[in-house]
């Protein structure tokens, strides 16, 4: 709570327009955190290259997919 108390003290010393900016920034950080919490990693690509497993090693296949994508 010491950090919060210090942040509140500093914010209280700012003019009203900058206090609103601080408040907006805090809301932005909170929203960004909420957004990340619901993010799920997509893995619908898993197994997409299994037909090539007998033709290439994992490293060769990685290089080949980059080649096919044009990277």
N, CA and C atoms as a LAMMPS dump frame, in Angstrom:
ITEM: TIMESTEP
0
ITEM: NUMBER OF ATOMS
213
ITEM: BOX BOUNDS ff ff ff
-5.0000000000000000e+02 5.0000000000000000e+02
-5.0000000000000000e+02 5.0000000000000000e+02
-5.0000000000000000e+02 5.0000000000000000e+02
ITEM: ATOMS id mol type element x y z
1 1 1 N 0.812 -1.195 0
2 1 2 C 0 0 0
3 1 3 C 0.859 1.264 0
4 2 1 N 2.142 1.14 0.34
5 2 2 C 3.006 2.308 0.38
6 2 3 C 3.11 2.929 -1.012
7 3 1 N 3.243 2.092 -2.041
8 3 2 C 3.337 2.614 -3.411
9 3 3 C 2.049 3.325 -3.803
10 4 1 N 0.915 2.77 -3.438
11 4 2 C -0.373 3.386 -3.769
12 4 3 C -0.512 4.723 -3.058
13 5 1 N -0.127 4.754 -1.78
14 5 2 C -0.193 6.009 -1.028
15 5 3 C 0.691 7.073 -1.665
16 6 1 N 1.889 6.671 -2.087
17 6 2 C 2.81 7.614 -2.724
18 6 3 C 2.252 8.092 -4.068
19 7 1 N 1.682 7.191 -4.844
20 7 2 C 1.093 7.569 -6.128
21 7 3 C -0.079 8.53 -5.919
22 8 1 N -0.901 8.267 -4.914
23 8 2 C -2.026 9.16 -4.609
24 8 3 C -1.536 10.537 -4.182
25 9 1 N -0.482 10.558 -3.373
26 9 2 C 0.073 11.836 -2.93
27 9 3 C 0.583 12.643 -4.119
28 10 1 N 1.313 11.972 -5.012
29 10 2 C 1.847 12.654 -6.19
30 10 3 C 0.725 13.125 -7.107
31 11 1 N -0.278 12.272 -7.316
32 11 2 C -1.395 12.642 -8.187
33 11 3 C -2.158 13.831 -7.616
34 12 1 N -2.299 13.901 -6.298
35 12 2 C -3.032 14.995 -5.653
36 12 3 C -2.345 16.337 -5.864
37 13 1 N -1.042 16.321 -6.103
38 13 2 C -0.292 17.553 -6.321
39 13 3 C -0.412 18.064 -7.756
40 14 1 N -0.958 17.258 -8.639
41 14 2 C -1.093 17.651 -10.047
42 14 3 C -2.334 18.512 -10.251
43 15 1 N -2.309 19.317 -11.333
44 15 2 C -3.534 20.059 -11.679
45 15 3 C -4.639 19.087 -12.095
46 16 1 N -5.875 19.553 -12.051
47 16 2 C -7.045 18.7 -12.308
48 16 3 C -6.971 17.992 -13.661
49 17 1 N -6.523 18.682 -14.702
50 17 2 C -6.478 18.045 -16.023
51 17 3 C -5.485 16.884 -16.044
52 18 1 N -4.362 17.026 -15.348
53 18 2 C -3.398 15.926 -15.296
54 18 3 C -3.877 14.805 -14.379
55 19 1 N -4.648 15.132 -13.364
56 19 2 C -5.24 14.096 -12.52
57 19 3 C -6.188 13.233 -13.341
58 20 1 N -6.951 13.86 -14.248
59 20 2 C -7.838 13.095 -15.138
60 20 3 C -7.013 12.198 -16.058
61 21 1 N -5.871 12.717 -16.519
62 21 2 C -5.005 11.922 -17.386
63 21 3 C -4.451 10.703 -16.633
64 22 1 N -4.063 10.896 -15.384
65 22 2 C -3.592 9.791 -14.549
66 22 3 C -4.706 8.76 -14.392
67 23 1 N -5.902 9.234 -14.124
68 23 2 C -7.045 8.337 -13.968
69 23 3 C -7.308 7.551 -15.257
70 24 1 N -7.248 8.23 -16.392
71 24 2 C -7.44 7.563 -17.684
72 24 3 C -6.371 6.501 -17.913
73 25 1 N -5.133 6.823 -17.54
74 25 2 C -4.038 5.875 -17.737
75 25 3 C -4.227 4.64 -16.863
76 26 1 N -4.65 4.838 -15.632
77 26 2 C -4.911 3.707 -14.74
78 26 3 C -6.013 2.826 -15.319
79 27 1 N -7.061 3.45 -15.843
80 27 2 C -8.15 2.677 -16.464
81 27 3 C -7.645 1.908 -17.686
82 28 1 N -6.781 2.544 -18.49
83 28 2 C -6.184 1.881 -19.648
84 28 3 C -5.399 0.639 -19.212
85 29 1 N -4.574 0.77 -18.17
86 29 2 C -3.794 -0.369 -17.681
87 29 3 C -4.699 -1.494 -17.178
88 30 1 N -5.751 -1.129 -16.46
89 30 2 C -6.681 -2.131 -15.949
90 30 3 C -7.39 -2.851 -17.096
91 31 1 N -7.808 -2.103 -18.104
92 31 2 C -8.487 -2.694 -19.259
93 31 3 C -7.558 -3.629 -20.017
94 32 1 N -6.31 -3.21 -20.191
95 32 2 C -5.333 -4.052 -20.9
96 32 3 C -5.108 -5.351 -20.141
97 33 1 N -5.059 -5.269 -18.836
98 33 2 C -4.872 -6.474 -18.026
99 33 3 C -6.08 -7.394 -18.142
100 34 1 N -7.285 -6.821 -18.123
101 34 2 C -8.497 -7.64 -18.268
102 34 3 C -8.532 -8.308 -19.634
103 35 1 N -8.105 -7.601 -20.663
104 35 2 C -8.112 -8.148 -22.021
105 35 3 C -7.165 -9.336 -22.14
106 36 1 N -5.99 -9.223 -21.542
107 36 2 C -5.004 -10.31 -21.615
108 36 3 C -5.462 -11.532 -20.851
109 37 1 N -6.2 -11.341 -19.794
110 37 2 C -6.631 -12.46 -18.959
111 37 3 C -7.53 -13.42 -19.731
112 38 1 N -8.314 -12.926 -20.683
113 38 2 C -9.228 -13.767 -21.432
114 38 3 C -8.65 -14.319 -22.716
115 39 1 N -7.396 -14.005 -23.008
116 39 2 C -6.779 -14.441 -24.257
117 39 3 C -6.396 -15.911 -24.189
118 40 1 N -6.821 -16.674 -25.173
119 40 2 C -6.463 -18.092 -25.251
120 40 3 C -5.577 -18.306 -26.476
121 41 1 N -4.538 -19.065 -26.303
122 41 2 C -3.615 -19.369 -27.383
123 41 3 C -4.288 -20.287 -28.398
124 42 1 N -4.267 -19.87 -29.663
125 42 2 C -4.826 -20.707 -30.73
126 42 3 C -3.854 -21.819 -31.072
127 43 1 N -4.366 -23.028 -31.203
128 43 2 C -3.531 -24.143 -31.621
129 43 3 C -4.245 -24.979 -32.676
130 44 1 N -5.08 -24.337 -33.454
131 44 2 C -5.808 -25.068 -34.483
132 44 3 C -4.906 -25.528 -35.628
133 45 1 N -3.687 -25.037 -35.645
134 45 2 C -2.721 -25.425 -36.663
135 45 3 C -2.009 -26.734 -36.304
136 46 1 N -2.105 -27.169 -35.061
137 46 2 C -1.359 -28.347 -34.591
138 46 3 C -1.675 -29.573 -35.453
139 47 1 N -0.64 -30.221 -35.9
140 47 2 C -0.791 -31.425 -36.708
141 47 3 C -0.992 -31.157 -38.193
142 48 1 N -0.973 -29.911 -38.602
143 48 2 C -1.242 -29.568 -39.999
144 48 3 C -0.179 -30.102 -40.961
145 49 1 N 1.029 -30.319 -40.479
146 49 2 C 2.115 -30.777 -41.353
147 49 3 C 2.475 -32.246 -41.117
148 50 1 N 1.611 -32.991 -40.445
149 50 2 C 1.964 -34.377 -40.092
150 50 3 C 2.161 -35.283 -41.302
151 51 1 N 1.594 -34.919 -42.428
152 51 2 C 1.785 -35.746 -43.628
153 51 3 C 3.228 -35.729 -44.123
154 52 1 N 4.016 -34.75 -43.652
155 52 2 C 5.41 -34.631 -44.071
156 52 3 C 6.398 -35.197 -43.053
157 53 1 N 5.91 -35.77 -41.962
158 53 2 C 6.819 -36.191 -40.887
159 53 3 C 7.788 -37.289 -41.312
160 54 1 N 7.425 -38.104 -42.3
161 54 2 C 8.332 -39.158 -42.754
162 54 3 C 9.333 -38.653 -43.79
163 55 1 N 9.06 -37.484 -44.364
164 55 2 C 9.941 -36.939 -45.399
165 55 3 C 10.99 -35.98 -44.848
166 56 1 N 10.695 -35.305 -43.743
167 56 2 C 11.583 -34.266 -43.214
168 56 3 C 11.771 -34.427 -41.707
169 57 1 N 12.954 -34.014 -41.229
170 57 2 C 13.136 -33.905 -39.784
171 57 3 C 12.374 -32.655 -39.32
172 58 1 N 12.254 -32.477 -38.012
173 58 2 C 11.542 -31.31 -37.491
174 58 3 C 12.203 -30.012 -37.946
175 59 1 N 13.52 -29.967 -37.909
176 59 2 C 14.232 -28.764 -38.323
177 59 3 C 14.068 -28.519 -39.823
178 60 1 N 14.178 -29.567 -40.614
179 60 2 C 13.99 -29.418 -42.062
180 60 3 C 12.572 -28.941 -42.375
181 61 1 N 11.611 -29.476 -41.664
182 61 2 C 10.217 -29.084 -41.888
183 61 3 C 9.987 -27.632 -41.49
184 62 1 N 10.627 -27.205 -40.41
185 62 2 C 10.514 -25.807 -40.006
186 62 3 C 11.067 -24.894 -41.098
187 63 1 N 12.218 -25.239 -41.626
188 63 2 C 12.821 -24.441 -42.697
189 63 3 C 11.949 -24.48 -43.956
190 64 1 N 11.399 -25.645 -44.25
191 64 2 C 10.558 -25.806 -45.443
192 64 3 C 9.29 -24.953 -45.344
193 65 1 N 8.657 -24.939 -44.163
194 65 2 C 7.429 -24.149 -44.024
195 65 3 C 7.717 -22.665 -44.183
196 66 1 N 8.874 -22.21 -43.683
197 66 2 C 9.252 -20.808 -43.892
198 66 3 C 9.448 -20.526 -45.373
199 67 1 N 10.049 -21.473 -46.059
200 67 2 C 10.261 -21.355 -47.514
201 67 3 C 8.896 -21.29 -48.241
202 68 1 N 7.981 -22.167 -47.878
203 68 2 C 6.668 -22.215 -48.515
204 68 3 C 5.856 -20.937 -48.245
205 69 1 N 6.04 -20.359 -47.031
206 69 2 C 5.331 -19.128 -46.682
207 69 3 C 5.955 -17.899 -47.348
208 70 1 N 7.195 -18.052 -47.801
209 70 2 C 7.876 -16.935 -48.433
210 70 3 C 8.653 -16.073 -47.457
211 71 1 N 8.917 -16.586 -46.268
212 71 2 C 9.694 -15.838 -45.267
213 71 3 C 11.178 -16.018 -45.486
